[in-house]
Amino acid sequence: MGKLKVAVVGAGLGGLCLAQGLHRAGIEVTVYERDAALHTRPQGYRLHVDARAGVALRDCLPPELFELFLATCGQPGRGFTVVSERLRLLHEVRTDPATDPYAPQTLSTSVNRQTLREVLAGRIEHRISYRSELTRYQVREAGVRLHFADGRQADADLLVGADGVNSAVRRQYLPHARVLDTGGRCIYGRTPLTPAADRLLPAPLRDGFMAVVGGRIGMATGLVRFRQPPEQLAPALSPTADYLMWAVTGDGELFGLPDDRLSALPPAELHALAQRLTSSFHPDLRQLVALAAVPETFLARIRTSEPVPAWQPSRVTLLGDAIHAMSPARGSGANTALRDAALLCRTLVAALAEDRDLVTAVGGYEAEMREYGFAAVAASREAEAAMGARRGGPASWLFRRLGGRALER
Ligand SMILES: Cc1cc2nc3c(=O)[nH]c(=O)nc-3n(C[C@H](O)[C@H](O)[C@H](O)COP(=O)(O)OP(=O)(O)OC[C@H]3O[C@@H](n4cnc5c(N)ncnc54)[C@H](O)[C@@H]3O)c2cc1C
């Protein structure tokens, strides 16, 4: 294969992780990101990270950045609890206390998304080209030409579309691939863990992830309590304090507004809507929502991709949400994107070392990625449906049937 020049479109979690791995292996890589900087758009929510992320980050990051990632993770929870809107315990799953929540193979904790992105950009800032919105590409005889919104062009041997759920690369490359709107909507908020908020935390929430079910509106809640404030660990990391992430979830129809108006609501009105939707919840939960950092409230529409039949590999490929976007109900999208990044990196490095054909190597990556990627999409969709069924009525049988697995995170 000789020398290789890789263009990654999208400086999200998957794109940056891939760039780290390739850079570490001495492969020339440039990341093209449409935003002006990593913090241009609010990123303020918690991500659950599991073994897929642990192993991928260990394999791609230089050791000191992997250590920084672990140090900036949140304190681990000890389980997952389902409660009613009046905080009655409905179901509980405990994690095995013998497993190490910070070991790559058994990782199970939270990270602040923006902090993780900053860690992932560490030492490769010079490889990221901001304000570079890809509009289209052209496959040429021995490479790919990228075209950007401002008229610039760039050439590479391989183009990796890591440009998220609305991927421009996917739209051109696999125009038949479909991303469906499940109709589910989430209002996400962040409540700083002031002493007043801390006092209100229900016991199960102190101990791990907590889902509130009962009526037709549900709420997912999780803490990020840093082991040490990120900015104390590395001055380049943005200051971030402990917080509670909450997400008020339900079918969009229950939010009482046509979708275009809902999508246009400013944070303060979204926050007020979240308060109205949870007005029958336990007073402590209501108060936790009331104490939120209101300007950070945002709406997420829940989307899911349909499995795409195998395609002919080429010098263009995809990873993460760009190919297998999924509902956040299982906390799996970022973990799968990171897994893709590590697999693609490993595949390219091995092909280069053994002087194997690039396109065949890409095909090998894609075959494996489609398998586990769309399995993760299906599992996430099932988890979302299970939550919906629980919200729809007295579905305690479902708790027993699923044994908590569908919602475990
Ligand atoms: C509210 C919410 C909560 C979630 N919680 C979890 C969780 O707990 N655990 C978990 O594993 N997953 C979670 N997910 C899913 C997770 O956020 C995504 O799966 C993950 O971010 C996908 O990573 P990615 O690198 O594929 O894409 P992204 O992180 O979306 O990155 C795409 C990047 O591409 C850039 N871009 C887009 N178009 C272009 C273009 N044309 N040119 C150049 N750049 C472009 C974007 O600006 C962005 O930086 C959650 C998702 C949501 C919405």
The ligand as an SDF file (V2000), in Angstrom:
LIG
                    3D

 53 58  0  0  0  0  0  0  0  0999 V2000
  -28.5900   13.4270   24.0740 C   0  0  0  0  0  0  0  0  0  0  0  0
  -27.7030   12.3120   23.7150 C   0  0  0  0  0  0  0  0  0  0  0  0
  -27.1380   11.4780   24.7030 C   0  0  0  0  0  0  0  0  0  0  0  0
  -26.2740   10.4520   24.3420 C   0  0  0  0  0  0  0  0  0  0  0  0
  -25.7260    9.6500   25.3080 N   0  0  0  0  0  0  0  0  0  0  0  0
  -24.8570    8.6740   24.9650 C   0  0  0  0  0  0  0  0  0  0  0  0
  -24.2060    7.8550   25.9410 C   0  0  0  0  0  0  0  0  0  0  0  0
  -24.4280    7.9900   27.1450 O   0  0  0  0  0  0  0  0  0  0  0  0
  -23.3140    6.9160   25.5170 N   0  0  0  0  0  0  0  0  0  0  0  0
  -23.0570    6.7150   24.1900 C   0  0  0  0  0  0  0  0  0  0  0  0
  -22.2670    5.8140   23.8470 O   0  0  0  0  0  0  0  0  0  0  0  0
  -23.6530    7.4850   23.2400 N   0  0  0  0  0  0  0  0  0  0  0  0
  -24.5230    8.4550   23.5870 C   0  0  0  0  0  0  0  0  0  0  0  0
  -25.1010    9.2400   22.6300 N   0  0  0  0  0  0  0  0  0  0  0  0
  -24.7400    9.0360   21.2110 C   0  0  0  0  0  0  0  0  0  0  0  0
  -23.4350    9.7390   20.8760 C   0  0  0  0  0  0  0  0  0  0  0  0
  -23.4890   11.1130   21.1970 O   0  0  0  0  0  0  0  0  0  0  0  0
  -23.1450    9.6050   19.3780 C   0  0  0  0  0  0  0  0  0  0  0  0
  -23.3720    8.2800   18.9690 O   0  0  0  0  0  0  0  0  0  0  0  0
  -21.6860    9.9660   19.0920 C   0  0  0  0  0  0  0  0  0  0  0  0
  -21.4630   11.3360   19.3460 O   0  0  0  0  0  0  0  0  0  0  0  0
  -21.3290    9.6430   17.6490 C   0  0  0  0  0  0  0  0  0  0  0  0
  -20.0070   10.0320   17.3980 O   0  0  0  0  0  0  0  0  0  0  0  0
  -19.5520   10.4050   15.9340 P   0  0  0  0  0  0  0  0  0  0  0  0
  -18.0950   10.6830   16.0250 O   0  0  0  0  0  0  0  0  0  0  0  0
  -20.0110    9.3610   14.9960 O   0  0  0  0  0  0  0  0  0  0  0  0
  -20.3530   11.6990   15.5440 O   0  0  0  0  0  0  0  0  0  0  0  0
  -20.4280   13.1080   16.2770 P   0  0  0  0  0  0  0  0  0  0  0  0
  -19.8810   13.0220   17.6540 O   0  0  0  0  0  0  0  0  0  0  0  0
  -21.8190   13.5920   16.0600 O   0  0  0  0  0  0  0  0  0  0  0  0
  -19.4290   14.0250   15.4290 O   0  0  0  0  0  0  0  0  0  0  0  0
  -19.6790   14.4250   14.1130 C   0  0  0  0  0  0  0  0  0  0  0  0
  -18.7850   15.6250   13.8140 C   0  0  0  0  0  0  0  0  0  0  0  0
  -18.8400   15.8950   12.4130 O   0  0  0  0  0  0  0  0  0  0  0  0
  -18.9510   17.2950   12.1910 C   0  0  0  0  0  0  0  0  0  0  0  0
  -19.5630   17.4760   10.8780 N   0  0  0  0  0  0  0  0  0  0  0  0
  -20.8430   17.2160   10.5150 C   0  0  0  0  0  0  0  0  0  0  0  0
  -21.0270   17.4600    9.2020 N   0  0  0  0  0  0  0  0  0  0  0  0
  -19.8310   17.8910    8.7250 C   0  0  0  0  0  0  0  0  0  0  0  0
  -19.3810   18.2870    7.4160 C   0  0  0  0  0  0  0  0  0  0  0  0
  -20.1970   18.2720    6.3650 N   0  0  0  0  0  0  0  0  0  0  0  0
  -18.0870   18.6640    7.2690 N   0  0  0  0  0  0  0  0  0  0  0  0
  -17.2350   18.6750    8.3350 C   0  0  0  0  0  0  0  0  0  0  0  0
  -17.6190   18.3110    9.5880 N   0  0  0  0  0  0  0  0  0  0  0  0
  -18.8950   17.9020    9.7800 C   0  0  0  0  0  0  0  0  0  0  0  0
  -19.8110   17.7610   13.3590 C   0  0  0  0  0  0  0  0  0  0  0  0
  -19.6710   19.1570   13.5780 O   0  0  0  0  0  0  0  0  0  0  0  0
  -19.2320   16.9210   14.4960 C   0  0  0  0  0  0  0  0  0  0  0  0
  -18.1360   17.5420   15.1040 O   0  0  0  0  0  0  0  0  0  0  0  0
  -25.9770   10.2590   22.9810 C   0  0  0  0  0  0  0  0  0  0  0  0
  -26.5480   11.0760   22.0060 C   0  0  0  0  0  0  0  0  0  0  0  0
  -27.4140   12.0950   22.3580 C   0  0  0  0  0  0  0  0  0  0  0  0
  -28.0240   12.9500   21.2940 C   0  0  0  0  0  0  0  0  0  0  0  0
  1  2  1  0
  2  3  1  0
  2 52  2  0
  3  4  2  0
  4  5  1  0
  4 50  1  0
  5  6  2  0
  6  7  1  0
  6 13  1  0
  7  8  2  0
  7  9  1  0
  9 10  1  0
 10 11  2  0
 10 12  1  0
 12 13  2  0
 13 14  1  0
 14 15  1  0
 14 50  1  0
 15 16  1  0
 16 17  1  0
 16 18  1  0
 18 19  1  0
 18 20  1  0
 20 21  1  0
 20 22  1  0
 22 23  1  0
 23 24  1  0
 24 25  2  0
 24 26  1  0
 24 27  1  0
 27 28  1  0
 28 29  2  0
 28 30  1  0
 28 31  1  0
 31 32  1  0
 32 33  1  0
 33 34  1  0
 33 48  1  0
 34 35  1  0
 35 36  1  0
 35 46  1  0
 36 37  1  0
 36 45  1  0
 37 38  2  0
 38 39  1  0
 39 40  1  0
 39 45  2  0
 40 41  1  0
 40 42  2  0
 42 43  1  0
 43 44  2  0
 44 45  1  0
 46 47  1  0
 46 48  1  0
 48 49  1  0
 50 51  2  0
 51 52  1  0
 52 53  1  0
M  END
$$$$
